[in-house]
Each structure stands twice: as structure tokens, then as C-alpha cells.
Amino acid sequence: MANWMSLKLLSEKHGIAESTLRGWKCMGYIVSSTIDNTVMLDEDTVIRLLNAHRTKELSDEYLDKLIKEKDWEREVILSDYDDMLFLLKTHKLYQPLFTILIKELGALITDDRQREIFLAISLGEPITRVAVRYQMTHAQAMSIYSSTLRRLGENPGRISSYRKQLMKLRFSKYDAADPTKTPLSELFETHAYCVLHTEMGITTVRELLQYTAQNGWNRLKRIRGMGSITYNHIVNTLYNANFIVVEADGNIVLSPEIAALLI
């Protein structure tokens, strides 16, 4: 059983500076706990550490090795935190794409209830809230979600076939494997194509969508020769060809199929 003592008492009893004890605590050399909002240290751990330092068999070389091992442990912990921070940042950046992919997976689920539960949890809704809405326990909601996810993973060929069929259906006029390779000359009227090609060097749908992704759609309006009629022609043509989606607020986003091609 731990013999808890405060920093001050341990310092006075063993003649060790409080700053040294704090350092040992942070490095994990001694066991600590917070009791009634007060940091407490295990005296037995401190005694064992002191005895180890006093043991003649523990050379300076061994102690240096111990310090290096602790430094390595610290680096591992910091690296883990860096990885977690990176994942959080990229998750926010690619959240729209993740949403598109999750919805595509949901389209493969034939059971309406299972599909709704899968989409709700995958898109971030608290599991408890989903369980309450469907009048089930938290464990039942998790079980349905896990089994649905497992079934999706058991047949990846189905996902591939579904995507191919969808691409062929929506982009039969173009290269169904990658419609973004379609030349703009096959889509737009002559003036719109000439403006994009002559002023910006844009010749394919992919290049145009990459440009708008980097600069925004409004930047197109500033290209020389790009009037409102030409701009609207470009947007409407891409929309009718299923390359983009115009949301209710006027915001323009890539269609799910195209977004997946431009990862």
C-alpha cells in the first residue's frame, strides 16, 4: 500500500529539494496522486529510488542509460500527441470528403433503419442520442453499427461495382472511369472555352475544378472576358453534367463522385 506524503513533508524528512521531487514525479520515477486537490507522493517509491542511487552496483553509466530511456519515452509520448493533433487538423480539413464517402457507403445498405443508424453515428451524432431516437440501449446501437460496418467490409467488390455503375450512369457521355479528363471544348460553348484556355491555360474539367478549389468560384468572374453570362453558362453546364452541386444557399460543391476522384 502506498505511503502518501506531501511534497513539503517528504522534502523535509529526506532532505531533498521540492523541485527535485517534482522532477522525479514528472519523469515517472516516483508514484504520485492527487488527494483533496493536493499532490501527494509515495514515500516508499522515493526510498527505493534513493536506495538505488546509493547502491554501488549502479554506475554512472547505468544511470545515464536510465535517463536516456526516459528521454526516449518522452519523445514517444510527444510523438503520439503530434500524431493526434495532425489527425484532428486533417479531419477538419477533409470532413466534407469524409461525409461524401460515408453517404456513398450508406447507399449500399438496403435496410432503412440500419442505414440511418450507420449514417448518424458515422457522421458524428452521439451514440446515446441515436439509441434514444430508435428506442434501444447504447449497446444495441453499437452492435447494429458494428455489424453493419463489418458487412460492408466483407464485400469490397460490391462497393467498387456500385461506384462503376453509378459513374457509368451519370457520366455516360464522357470517360466514365474519370470524367474529369473531359476536354472543356466538349462541354462549353466556344467563347467560354476560349476564355479559360487563352487566359488561364485551363483545358480540362479537372484543371478547372482544381483551379476553383484553390481560388474559389468567384475568382472565375475576374478572368478577362468572363462576363456574367459566360460564368453562368459554365456553372450551369457543370451542374447539368453532374460535376458540381449548387446548394440552396448558392454555395458550389463537387458532386460526391467527382470529389472522390480529386482526392
N, C-alpha and C positions, 0 to 999 in steps of 0.2 A: 504494500500500500504506500502511496506517495506521502511524503512528509512535507507538506506545503509550508513555505515561509515567504515573507515579503522580501523584496529586493534589499531594503534597508537592513532588516534583521540578519539576512544572510551575509551582507557586506560586513556588518559589524562583527558577526560571530566568527567568520573565517578570514577577515582581513583582506577582502577582495573588493576592489573598486566597483561601484554600482555600474559604471559604464562598461567594465569588463564583463560583468554578469549579463548585461543587456546584449552585448556582442555574442556571448556564448549562446544565449537564448535564440537570437536571430539566426545563428549558424546551425541551430538544431543540436547543439552539443548537450543541452540540458532540457529536461521536460518542464513545460510551463502550462499554466492555466489561468483563466480569469475568474476570480471568485468575488462576487459582490462588487463588480467593476474595478477590482484591484488585481494587478498582475502578480501571480504567485509562482514561485519556483520550487521544484522538488529538491530538497536538500540532499537526499540520497544520490541523485544524479550528479549533483555538484561534488559530493565527496568522492564518487567513483572517478570523476574527471580529474580531480586534484590528485588522487592516488595514482592515476595513470601517468600524469605528468611527473610525479615523484619517482616512478618506477625506473630504475636504472636501465632496464632492458629496452625501454622506449627511447631510441636515439633521436637526435635532431632530424636525421634523415627520415625516420618513420613519421615524425610529427609534420615534416614538410609534405610528405606524401598524403597525410590525412587532410591537411589544408588544401592541397591541390584537388583532392577528391571532392571536398565541399565546394570549391570553386566550380568544379565541373557540374555538380548537382545544381548549383545556382544558375549556370548557363543553360542547363536543360530546362529548368523552370521558366526562365526568361524567354527561351525559345518557344516554349509551349504557349506563353502569353502572346508573343508576337504572332504565332500562327493563328491563335483565336481572334486576335484583333484584325488580321488580314482577312479571315473568313467573314467576319462581321462587316467589314468595309465592302468586300466583293459581293456579299449577299445583298446589301442595299443597292449596289450598282446594277446587279443583274436580276433584281427582283422581278421586273416586268417580263424578262425572258423566262424565268422560272415559272411564273404564273401561266404563261402561254403553254409551256411544256406540260405542266400539271393538268391543264384543261384538256390537252390532247390525249393524255393518258386516261382522263376521266371519260372521254368519249368511247373508250373501249369497254367500259363497264356497263353491262346490259341491265343490271338490277338498279332501278332508280334510287332506292334507299341506300344501297351500298355506295353508289356513285356520289350521292350528295354527302354522305359521311366522309368518304375519301377526299373529296374536293375541299370540304370545310376544314378538316384537320390539316391537310397538306398546305392549304393557303393561310394557315396561321390562326384559325379560330381555336380558342381554348377547348380542350377535350371535354372538360366538365360541362361547359355550355352546350356543346354538341350532344352530350349524353342526356342532359335535361330536356333538350328540344325533342329528342327521339324517345324519351321516357325509358332510359336504360341506365345501367350503372357505368361508372367510369371504366371498369374492367371490360364490360361488354363492348363499349365503344372502341376500346383499344384492340380487342380481339377481332372485331369486324374490320378495322382499319388494317391490322397486321395481315389477316388472311387475304384481304383484297390486294394488298401490296405484293404478297407472296405469289398470288395467282398471276398478276401482271408480269412478274419477273420470271415465271416458269415458261412463258412463251414469247420471247423477244421477237421471234419471227412474225408474230401476229401484229406487233407494233410496226414493224418495217413494212409489212404488206398493206396495213391500213394507211400508212403515210404515202406509199406509192399510188394506191388507188385514189386517195384524196388529191394528190398532186396532178395525176392524170386527168381527173375530173375537172379541176379548177383551171389548169393551165394547158389544156389540150392543144391550144393554138400555138404554144411556144415549146421550148425544150422542157418537157415535164420533169426531167431529172434535176435541172437547175434553170428555172425560168429567168433568173436574174441575169443570165448571159444574153438575154434577148437584146438585139440592137435597137436603139431608140428610133431609128429610121423606120422600123416595122410597127411602131406604136403611135408616134406623134405626127402631126401634120408638118409640112416642110419647114415653116418658119420656126416652130418650137424646137425642132431638131437642130436647125442651123444655129440658133442662139446658143443652145447648150454645147454643141460641138465646136463652133467657132470661138466663142468667148471663154469657155471653160474646159474644152477638150474632153467633155463627157460624151461617151458614145454608147454605153450600155446601161441597162436598168440598174445593175449592181453599182456601177460608178455613181449614178445619180442618187441612189439610196444611201450610199456611203457618204456622199457629199452632204446630203440633208441631215444625216445622223450627226455629223461633225459640226455643221454650221447652222442647222435649223432651217425649216422650210421658208421662213420669211427672207432668208438671205437670197433665195432664188429671185425674189422680186427686185433685187438691186442689180441683177445682171443686166448689162446694156442690151436693149432690145426686148427685154422681158416686161411686157405690159400686163395689165390685169387679165385681159382676155387670154393671152398665151399661158399665163400662170394657171388660171382656172382650167384651161384645156389640159395641161399636164396633170394636175391633181385629179380631175375627173376621169382622165384616161387610165391613170394608175389605179384609181379606185374601182372602176368598172372591170379592170383586168385582174382584180383580186390581189394586187401588190400591196395596197395600203388599206387602212380602215380610217374613216373620218368619224370621230366620236361626236356625241351630242353637243359638246361644248366647242366643237370646231377643231379640237386637237387632232393631229395626224399621227398615226402609229402604223408600224408594219403589221401586215397580216401574220397570223401565227406561223403559217407555212414558210413565209419569206424570212421572218425573224430567225427561224431555226437555221436557215441557210447562211445567214450573215453573222453567225457567232464568231 
